[in-house]
């Protein structure tokens, strides 16, 4: 790749990273507004946008989708072991881990 194209690609990647950071903040803003309005469909849209933008930002930062997914699963397991308050109160961490395992098989068998 010639120098000019490489510099253009780096600049474009930096712009994309900035854009994705802004996207995440925008989705968070939309989520808070939707929560205030108690509009479930808008909350769902915002949450989906946060998840998508997070995975895409990870990719732009050199983190593969599978590495990010695995890190989430590791953190879930650690939170369960450490008896995180949300886990203690609601069992949400275990529920999410089971959801992930049911959808994809046991993620630690990969």
N, C-alpha and C positions, 0 to 999 in steps of 0.2 A: 504494500500500500504506500502510495507516495505521501510525502510529508504534509502537503496541503490537505489531502483527504483525511489523514490521521488526525490532524488538528481540528478539522470540521467535525469529525466523528466524536472526538472528546468534548468539544463545545456543545454538540447536540446532546450528548449523554448528560452533561452537567445541567443543561436546560431542562431535560426530561426529569432529572432527579428533583430539581426545584419545582417543576410543575406537579409532580406526584406528591411532594410534601404539601403543597398548597391544596391539592385535591383531598388529601387526608384531613386537613384542617377544615375544609369546606364541608366534607361529609360529617365531621364531628359537629359543626355548627348546625347542619340540617338535622342531625340526630337530636340535639338538645331542643331545637324548636319543635320537632315532631313529638318529643316526649312531653313538652309543655302543653302541646295541643292534644295530646293523647291520640295521635293518628298512627295506628299500627302499621299501615302500608308504607307510610313515609319513614317510620322507624326502620322497617325492614329494608327499604331502599338505601337508607343511609348506612346501616350496618353492612350490607352487602358491598357498598362502595368502599367502606373502610377496609374490609377484608381484601377486596380486589386490589386496591391501591397499595396496600401493605405488601402483598405478594409481588406486585410489579416493581415497587420500590426496592424490595430485596433483590430482585433480579438485576436491576440497574446498578446495585451496589456490589454485584458479584456473588450473591447468595442464591443458590438454586432453590426452586420451589420445594424440592424434597428435603433439603437441609433445613429450610424454614419450618416446614411441616414437622420434621423430626424434632426440632428444638421446641416447638409448641408442645409436642407429646411428652418430651422429657420434662418440661416445666409443669405440665399437668400432673404427671406421676409424682414429681417432687412436691407439688402443692398438696396432693392427696396424702403422701407420707408425712408431711409436716403439719397435717391437720389444719390447713388454711381455714380461716373463719367461714368463707363462703361454702367450703366443703363441709365443714362441721355443721353449719346451720341448715344447708339445703341439699348437700350431696351433689352439687352441680358439677364439680370437677370429675367425679366418677361417672356421672351421667354423660358428660361430654366425651370422656375417654371411651366409654362403651359405644357411643354413637360413632366415633371415629373408627373403632375396631369393627363394628358391624358393617360400616360402609366400605371399608378397605381391607378387611381382614386385620389380623394383629399387626400393627405397624412396626413392631419390633422384630417381626419375623422376616423382614425384607433383607 
